[in-house]
């Protein structure tokens, strides 16, 4: 994707996010860009129908998730994004995924980098994040490593209307 298109896509997708989460994601994007990565928000807000499709096709384990959050008047307030490496959208490097997880953690966010990993492999990933080493020898990543979401409130709380 051309650079101007990537930046516009990020701007458009950030507008679909809850204001606090939007600010956190702007910081994550800035951190990654400072490291010469080209992060691209592939998806932010997701309609209930799209979420159900993601669930039915095995791309999500939830029928309602952080992507589906809306405000009191139905405005889009996503609390999760899927952020690809624009230079390798179908096969992001472990370096990018670790950089994303580190930048997310700096903003009190989390990624799906460890999801579904056995404890020993999750520990290797966690050690790399804690040490802030994007070149750590990580051999396996979780099932949704480009997913970034809020922490501190549950999906059930979000579905009930709670926001950060």
Secondary structure, DSSP 8 states (H G I E B T S, - for coil): --HHHHHHHHHHHHTTB-HHHHHHHHHHHHHHHHTT--EEEEE----HHHHHHHHHTTS-S-SS-GGG-B-TTS-B-BSEEEEEETTSTTS--HHHHHHHHHHHHHTT-EEETTTT--HHHHHHHHHHHHHT-TTS------TEEEEEE--SS-HHHHHTT---
